[in-house]
Amino acid sequence: MESRTQQDFDGLVLLESPFCSAVCDAEGNWLKQSRLWRESIIQPNLAGFLNTIVLLSEGSAKSLVDDVLQNSAVVSVEVRSTENAEDVRVLMLWQEPWGENDITLNVVLMDKDASCLNDELDLLRQRYELILSAAGEGIYGLDLNGCTTFANQAAVDILGWHPDDILGTPLHDIHHHSYPDGSPYPRECCPIYAAFKDGDVHRVDDEVFWRADGSSIPVEYVSTPIVHNGEIKGAVVIFKDISERKKLESEKDLQLQEIKKLKEELELERDYLRDEIHAGASFGNIVGQSPALNRTLAQIEAVAATPSSVLILGESGVGKEMIARAIHTQSPRKDEPLVKVNCASIPKDLFESEFFGHVRGAFTGAHKDRVGRMQLANGGTLFLDEVGEIPLDLQGKLLRALQEQEFERVGDDATHAVDVRIVAATNRDLEKEVAAGRFREDLYYRLSVFPISVPPLRERPQDIPLLAQHFLEEQCQQLGREAMQISKAQAQALSALNWPGNIRELKNVIERAIILSRGSRLRLDLAMPDLVQNVEEVFHEVSAPEAEVLDEEAFRALERANIIKALEKCDWKVSGAKGAAALLGIKPSTLSYRMNNFSIERPR
């Protein structure tokens, strides 16, 4: 509770008070003394005064003072003078806040005479009722039965209960009868009444008091027992309305939640940005100039500027993600995020959480709020890779979100609206999947507004040398190797392959060849032994009169291919009249040496 100011304190002890009263600090040094005190109590400090009196009850005066300073109780005891056993008076002690962190001890010494005591008590009561009425906090006095004995003006103003309506009435039944949710609040559980039983000070800041109009307000209160001659006589309840503080705390919590949400979104955007940078470094610009690729590029240019959904079709490894990035980069949304979702990698149980997000506690393991991919892609493009892998029973939820452009996070009732462009990709034939009942027809039509078919690498052989050289330069730089070049024979051999793994397979072969090569010569033969199966065709081409001279690697590839052909013709028999050595015109030991040198083994 708030402490009293210096001006408040000056009003507590009047210089001309009719009582024998004084105020000291926690160390026992006098701060204020009434005229009667100065004239009758000739002691330099509290300790000197305590040496002049003896308690009529058990205990010492010093321990009584320590108890008042520690427990904030109001104590009234009978004492006698050490010099005159007949001089019996009543000593009252209580503490008051002083400044920010200090307290003071109020000391009042009164005659035991009943009439004089009553007069003094009446004057004292009037004086402190004026003080209590001027206080900003609500103050109630209670007897041992919990009935109200006093209410200051602030209590009336805060709760609206008139003193005539509550004096002599159990305070709990008036404004503390229910919890914030309206459920009954038993009196025996009330901290205010606990002060009557245990004699401790109880501080509470998470309950409500009920007003006269039936409404409730959050309060902070302190229940302090009143102790007289070692017996609890009642309690004083000081409370304040903390509605404004609760409102500020609530606003602060909302702001912190918003900050937390924005932080999570920024962290996810940061991660996606890293992926974007990595992807850009890995793919670069689309490489190639074949007619098949040019047709695809023309389709990208036509649809990129529109908001229409695009379905990219093609075999695995043809670069569908690169096409999706090209569409996004050339669209009006290029400055917004491109968020990729690999539908094949999402566990079925986490599908909704991955797409739409969840709130904390929505399911086991949901320890914090999570932003979904759709919300992260708001304003930009959502790329659904391997869309044909989405389980059938979950396709309806995705369809609704795509059609309505809104969704609810898992465990949350609030609906979030988004503006997202959809680009999907698959290596499946979705028309056949629809016919087989494995893919929803309405979702298929929602995704395939503008289908783009990406040609496999075998349909664009003119692009293979360009792609191979592009990957060679890129990987040499990334691996810290000196620059290499692909020879014409190597380019022709690569172009003759079928490449079932498409661009991904070609890139992996080039990277593997760089790792296995020494110096500036690219050893494709080490990275791809099966390449020699196509060298025989190259041999016929380079044997023509206009062909170039073979380099060492091409010559070795031709020699290896020739040995394998001879072995296959002789059913892999090395020696003897019908062996491959005789067919080649060399010794069997020489053939065995060359087979070992070229790593030639009979297929199993």
N, C-alpha and C positions, 0 to 999 in steps of 0.2 A: 504494500500500500504506500501511498505517497507520504513523505515526511513533512513535518511542519516547518515553516520558515522562521527566521529570527523574529519577525513581527508577530507571528502567532505565539511564539514562546513568551514574548514580552507581556502578552496579555494574560498568561496563565497565572503568574504570581504577581500580585499588585504590591507595590511598596507599602501601601497603607492597609494591607489585608488584616482583618480582625483575628485571623488565625495565627497560631504559632507554626509557620510553614517555611520551607526552604527547598531549594533545588540544587543538586550537585551533579557533576559529570560522573562518568563510569569509574573514575579514579578516586572519587570521594571529595573532590575540591568544590567548595561552594561557588555557585554561579549567581544565585539570587537568594535573598533572605527577607522575610517580612520584618516590619519594625519590632513586633513582639518577639520574634525569634532572636533578633540581634540583641534585644535587651535581656532575655531570660536564658538563652543558650549561649554561653560564652565559650565556644569551642572553635578551633581553627579549621576543622574539617569534619567529614562524616565519621571517620574512625574515632576521633576524640569524643564525638557525641555518643557513639555506640558504647563507649566505655563508661558512660554515666547512667546507663539504664540496664535493667534486667527483665527478661521476658517472664511473665507469670506462667506461661505454658512451657513445655519442654523445648530444648534447643537454645541456640545462642542468637543474639541479634545479628552477628556477622553472617551466619549461615542463612538467616531469613533474608538478608539483603541480597546475598548471592542467588538465592532461589528466585527472587523478584527479577533480578537482572537477566537470568537465564530463561525464565518461563513466561515473561511478560504478564504475570498475574497481578491482580490487585489484592493486597494483603492488609488486613486490619487485625491488630493484636493488642492485648493489654500489657502494659509495662509499668515498672516502678523505678523510682530513683535509687541509685546506689547509696545515696546519702540519707534518704528519708524513706523508710519502708511504707509509710502511710501515704506517700505521694504516688497514687496510681492514676495513670492516664491511658488514653487510647492512641496507639501509633498506627498511621496509615501510610503505606508505601506503594508506589507504582512507577513504572517507567514510561518515558515518552521518546519518540524519535527526535533526533537533533541533527540537523544538516543532512548530508547524504548518507553517511555510514555510522554516525554516532548516536548514543542515547543519553538521556538524563534520568535521574532518580528524583521523584517528588516525595518529600517527607512532610507529613502533617502530624503535629502533636496536639491532642485535644483533651480537655478535662473529662473525667468519667461521670461527672454530675449529669443526671438524665436530662433535666430541663436545659442546661447549658449545651449538652451534647446535641439535643434535638434542634436547638436554635442554630448551632454551628452546622449541623448536618443539613438543615433546610437551606442555610445560606450557601453551603458548599454545593448542594444539589442544584440550586438555582444558577449558581455561577457556572457549573460545568454543563448544565443543560443549555445555557447560552452558547458555551463553547462548542458543544456537540451539534447544536442546531446550525452553527455557522460552518461546520465541516462540509466538504464537498462529497464525501462518501456517505452512503446510507449506513446508519448505526441502529441496531436493535439491542435492547437489554432483555434477558430471559431469566426466569427463575428456574429452580430445579425441576419443575414439571414441564419446562419448555414453553410456558406461557409468556406472552410479551409484557414486559414491565415498562419499556420505554421505546420510543421511535423518534428519531430526529427528522427535521424537515426534508433533508435530502432523501431519506427512505420513502417519505410520502411522495415526493416529486418523481422519484424513479419508478416506483411500483404502483402508485395511485391509490394505495390503501390509506384511509383516514385513521388517525390514532384511535378514535372512538370505536372503530370497527374491529380493531385488532388487540387493544390492551386487554389483558386477562385471557386471551385466546391462544391456544397452541399455535406457535408460529409456523410449524411444519405443515399443519393442515391448511394454512392460508396460502402460502406461496412456494412451498417446496414439496408438494404432495406427489408430483409426477416427474418422470424422467423427460428428457427432450422429445422422445418419441411418443409421449403420452401414457406410457405404461406406469402403473403404480410404483411409488417410491416409499418403501417401508420406513417408518420412523427409526427403527432400530439400526438401519443402515446409514442414517444421516450423520455426516461428520460433525454437524453442529451439536447434536445430542451426545456424540461420542466424547465431547469435552467434559460433559457432566460425569462420565464414568471413569475416564483415565486421567483427567486433569491435565491433558496435553493441549497444546495449541494446534489447531487443524487448519491447514491452508488448502483451498480448492480453487481451480481455475477452469474446470471443464463441465460445469453444471449450469442449470438455468433456474431463475426465479420466475414465478407466474404473477402477472400483473392483475389488477382489479378488473380489467376489460377482457380477461381470458387469454391474452397473448403471453408469450414468454420471452425473456431476454437472457442472453448469456451473461454470467456474472463471475467475478472473482471475489472470494470472501475468506475471512479469517474468523474462526470461532475461538475465543480466549476465555478460559474458565476464570470465575471470580472466586477467590479463596479468602476466607475469614477465619482466623484462629485455627488454621490448618484444615478447615472444612470447606468443601466446594459449595457455594451458595447459588451459583447460576453461571451465566456466560454473557459475554458481549460479542455480538456479531457485527463486523464491519465489512461492507460489500461495496462494489462499484460495477456499474454497467460497462461491459467490455464489447458491446455490439460493434462499435467503430473499429476496435482493434481486431475483432474476428473478421470483419469485412476486409480490412487491409491484409490480414493473413490469408484469407481466401483468394483475394486478388493476386497476392504474391505467389500462392500455390499455382494459380492458373498461369501466371506469367512464367513460373519455373517449368511448368508442364509444356508450355509453348516453346520455351527455350530448348527444353530437352528434345521436343519433337523436331524443331528446326535443326538441332545439332545432329540428331540421328539422320535426318534427310541429307544434311551437308556431308556427313561421313559416308553415306551410301553413294551420294553423287561423286564424292572424291574417289571412292573405289571404282565406280563406273568410269570416271574420267581417266583413271589409270588404265583401265581395260581398253578404253577408246584409243589412248595414246599408243598402247602396246599393239593394238590391232592395226592402227594406222601404220606403225613402223613395220609390222609383219607383212601387210598386203600392199601398201602403197597404192599407186594408181592401177587401174585395170590395164593389164598388159596384153597386147595382141592386136592383130589387124585382119584376121580372117573374116570372110563374109558371114559365117555363123555368129561370130562375136559381134560384128557390126550390127546385125539384126537385133541382138539383145540390147546393145547400147542405145539403139534407136527407140526401143520400147521404154527403156529407163528414162530417156529424155522426154518422152511423150507423157508419162504418168507422174513424174517426180513433182511437178508443180501443183498437182491436184491433191485433194484430201482423200482420194479413193483408197480402199484397201487393196493390197497387192499380195498375190500368192506366187511365190517363187518355187518353180518345180525343177528338179534336176537330180542326177545321181549324187551319191556321197562324194565329197571332195572336189566338186566342180566350182566352188566359190560362191555359194548362195549367200553367205553372210556378207561377202564383199559387194554383191549386187545390192543387198539391203542397205548397206552403208552408202553406196552411191546414190540410191534413191533418196535417202535422208539428207545427204550432203547437198543435193541439188534442189531440195524442197524449201518452202518458206520456213520450215521448222528447223533449219540447219543449226541455229544458235541455241536450240533447246536439246535436252538429252535424248540420245538413242539408247534405250534400255533393252538388253537382250535377255530372253528367258529360254533356257534349254528345257523344253517340255519333257524330254526323255529322261532327264536327270532328277526330276522332282518326285519325291515319294508321294504316293497317293494321299496319305494322311496329312501331308503338309501343303497340298495343292492350293487350298483357299488361302492359307497363311502366306504362301509365297506370292500369289497374285494380288491379294487384297490387303494383306497385313493382319495384325492382331493386336489386342490390348493385353496388358499385363494380367495374368491369371486366367486367360481364356481357356487354357488347357495345360496339362502337366508339362512343365519345362518352359512355359511362357513367363519368364522372369521379368520381362520389360516389354514396353510397347515396341512394335515393329512396323515400319512403313512398307507397304506392298509395292510390287513392281509397277502396277497400274498408276498408283499415286506418284511414284517416282518419275514416271514417264509423262506426267501431266504437262501438256503444252508441246510435247515432242512426239517421238515415234516409239512404239512398242514392237520389238522384233520377236516373233514367236517361232523359234527354231525347232525343227522336228515336231511340228504341230500335229502330225498324224499319230504321235505317240500318246496323246492325252486320252486317259481312260474314258470310255463312253459315258459312264454315269456322272462324270464331272464336266462333260462338254456343255451341258445345259447351263451350268452356272457361269461359264465363260461367255457363252452366247448372250445371256442376259446382260452381263456387264458391258460387252462390246456394243450391243444394240442400244442400251439405255445410257451408256457413258456415265454410269454411276454404280456404286458398290457399297457394301458394309463390311467393315473389318470384322474378323472373327472375334466374337465376344462383345461387340459394340452395336448399339441400336442406331447410331447416327449414320446417315447416308452421305457419302462423299461423291461429289460430281467432278468429272475429269474431262479433259479434251485431249484425246489420244488418237493418233493415226496408227493403224494396224498394218504391219508387213509380216507375213507368215512365210515359212519355208518348209518343204518336206521332200524326201526322196521316195515317198510312196505314191502310188496311183490312187488319189483320193476318190475318184469316181468309182473305182472298183471297191474301195473300202466302204463307200456309201451303199453300193449294191449288195455288199456282203453283210451289211448291218453293223459294221464296226466304227462307222463315223456318221455323225448326224448330218442329214442332208441340208437342214437349214443353216448349220454352222458352215458347211462347205460353201454354200452360196454367199454367206456373209463375208467369207474370207477371199473368195475368188472373183471379186469384182473385176480385177485386171490381172490375169495370169501371165507370168513371164517364164518361159522355158529356157534354162541355161544349158547350152550344148556341152556334151562330154568332151574331154580332151582329144579323143580319137577322131572327132568330127572337125577338129580345127588343128590339123598337123602343122600348118604354116606358123602357128603361134608357139609351138613347142620349143624351137631354138631361142626365140625371144624370151620366153618364160624361163628357160634353163639359164640363159645368160643373166637375166634379172636376178634370179635366186642366187646364182654364183657370186655376183658382185655384192649382194646384200649379206650373204652368209660369210663371205670372206671378211667383210668389214666387222660384222658382229663377233666373229671368232678370232679377230686379230691376225688374220693370215694375209700374206702378200697376194696381190691381184692375180687371177688366173683367167684363162680364156678357154672356151669350148671350141675344139677343132671342127672343121667341116665334117670329117668322118664321124666324130662323136655326135654332132647335130643330126646327121642323116640317120645314124643308128637309133638315136632317141626318138626321132620322128617316126621311125618304122614300128615302134612298140605300140601295143594296144592300150596301155595305161588304165587298167580297171580301177585303180585308186585315184585317177584323174590328177588334178593340180596338186593335191596334198601328197600323193605318191611321188610325183616328180620333184617336189620341193625336198622331200625326205631323202631321195636318192642323191640329189646334189649336195645336201648337207653332209650325208654320210661319205661321199666321195672326197669332199674337202678334208674331213677328219682323217681319212686314210691316206691322203696324198702327202708327198714330201716335196718341198721346193715349189716351183711354179707350174708343174705339170699336174693336170687333173686326172686322177686314176679312176675313171668310171668302171674299168674292168674289175677293180677290187671292191667297189661298192655294189656292183650289179653283175655278178658272174653270168647270169642268164642273158646278158646283152649280146654275148657272142653268137647266140642262136640267130641273130639278125645280121651278123657281120657278113655272112656269105652273100646276102643280097647286096650289101655295100661293096663287096669285093667285085661283083660283076659290074657295078656302076663305075668304080674307080679304075677298073682295068681297061676301060675304053681309052682310045688314043688321046682324047682331050682331057682325061682325068689328071688330077694333081698327084705328085709323088706322096706316098704314104709316109707318115711319121712313125717313130718307133712304137708308139702305143697301138696305132692302127695295125701295124705289121704284126705285132705280138697277138693282137686279137684275132687276126686272120689265121695265124699259125695255130693258135689254140682251137679255133673253130675247125680247122682242117684235121687236126688230130682227133677231135671228138667225132667228126664225120667218119673218119677211117675206122675208129673203134666201134661205132654203131654198125657200120657195114660188115665188120668181122664179128659181130655179136660180142664185142668187148674182149676178144681173144688177142693177147699181146704177141706171143711168140708162135713159132710153127709156120708151116707152109701157107696156112690160111689165116695167119695172124695179121694184125694191123701193122706190125713192124715190117713184115715182108711187103705189104701193100704200099707202105711209105718209102721203102727202100732204105731203111735204117736198122741198126742193131736193136734187139729187144731191150738191152740195157739202156741204150740211148733213149728209146721211147719211154721206158719207165722213169728215167731221170726227168724228161720233159713233162710227163704227166704229173710228177711230184712238183715240179717247178711251177706249172700252170694250175695246180690244185685241182686236177681232174680226177674225179672218182666216178665209178660206175653207179648209176642210179639204183636205189634199192626198191 
